[in-house]
Amino acid sequence: MGTAMTATHSEARPLGAQELRHAFGAFPSGVTAVAALADDGTPIGLAASSFTSVSLDPPLLSVCVAHSSTTWPLLRDRARLGVSVLGAHQELACRRLAARDGDRFAGLDWHATCEGAVLVESAAARFDCSVERVVPAGDHDIVLLRIHALEADHAVTPLVFHASGFHRIAVPQPPAQT
């Protein structure tokens, strides 16, 4: 049996960032690369684990980006953004995309669409999107993206972020024939 939450308003206290991170980390999420071409033709991008499907009609997805991001201001006004659901084999790429400095695309295979969305090769899924709406939400922006084109490869196992670490999904094996 679980423990009941019994906090009352008089007992309420501000929640700390570490406490929230720890609790949010109980929910596994995929990891995405959000990227586009800069005006000079070089790729710019970031890693986002707060990706979710939003709507089938119109086709929308969302990512959440921290206000402290120095990359999001460079991406938010691009005509198109690529959102790539990274595969389990792309953990190093995710770490580079999440870094504050250095060449985030070093050693990463990618291509750009004619509209400037940057898509990572060998990803589990890739979405060519445009910004539909940005909703301020606390210390993040919820970015609603309209999907214009997509590809998905269910043979690619996605990279999963859970409890502050990267994991792989265990693919069940069919029962042995006897």
Number of C-alpha atoms within 10 A of each C-alpha: 3 4 5 6 6 7 9 8 7 6 7 8 9 5 8 8 9 9 10 10 12 13 11 14 15 12 10 16 21 20 25 29 26 28 30 30 24 15 10 6 10 11 20 21 24 24 24 22 20 14 20 14 12 15 13 9 6 9 14 19 21 21 22 20 23 16 15 10 12 11 17 18 11 16 20 15 11 18 14 26 31 29 33 28 30 27 26 21 15 17 18 12 21 25 12 20 25 15 13 12 8 9 12 20 17 10 10 16 12 15 16 20 14 8 15 21 25 28 26 26 15 19 27 21 21 25 23 26 24 21 20 13 13 16 11 14 13 9 10 15 17 18 20 22 25 22 23 12 11 13 12 14 13 10 8 16 18 25 25 21 19 18 15 12 9 16 17 14 10 7 7 6 6 6 6 5 4 3
